[in-house]
Amino acid sequence: MKIRSLFILILILNFSSISDVNSEINNKSILNEVFLGCVNEDLGNLASVGGQYEYCGCFVNKISKNLNVEDLMSVGIEVMKNSGNENAAIGALLENDIVAESIISCASSLFN
C-alpha cells in the first residue's frame, strides 16, 4: 500500500525537524514525500494526470499551512496501524479534520 510507504518515509526523514513543532510544515523533504505519494496513487478514471497533480498540489499546500510535523506524524502512525485494511487506513486518514477538509476542498475543485 503506497500510503503506508509514504508515512514510513515521513517517519524516517529529518527527525531533527520533529522537535520543531510549528503551526506550519516548512520541510520540503516531508512535503515532497507527501506529494510524491499522492501523485503515485492510481486514481483510475477519477482524474486526468494534470488533475491529479493539481489535486496533490492543493492537498500538500493545505496541509503544509494547517498541520505541523507532529500532527502529520500522528496521522501517519494511525494510517500505518491500519495498513492491512485499505478502508480502515483511509478512515484513519479522514479522522483528522484538517486532512479530511483538505481532501474535500481539493477534490471538489476537480469536479467544478
CORQUIFEN-V833230 format. One line per field, one symbol per residue. ss: DSSP state (a for helix, b for strand, c for the rest). phi: phi as a letter, one per 40 degrees, with the letter a starting at -180 (. if undefined). psi: psi as a letter, one per 30 degrees, with the letter a starting at -180 (. if undefined). A space follows every 10 residues. Layout:
ss: ???
phi: ???
psi: ???
This chain:
ss: caaaaaaaaa aaccaaaccc cccccccaaa aaaaaaaaac ccccccccaa aaaaaaaaaa aaaaaaccaa aaaaaaaaaa accccaaaaa aaaaccaaaa aaaaaaaaaa cc
phi: .ccccdcccc cccfcccccc cbcacbcccc cccccccccc cccgccacdc cccccccccc cccccbbbcc cccccccccc cbccbdcccc ccccccdccc cccccccccc bc
psi: keeeeefeee eekhfffefi jlgkjgjeee eeeeeeeeff kjgbgellee eeeeeeeeee eeefffllee eeeeeeeeee fgffjeeeee eeeffjeeee eeeeeeefff g.
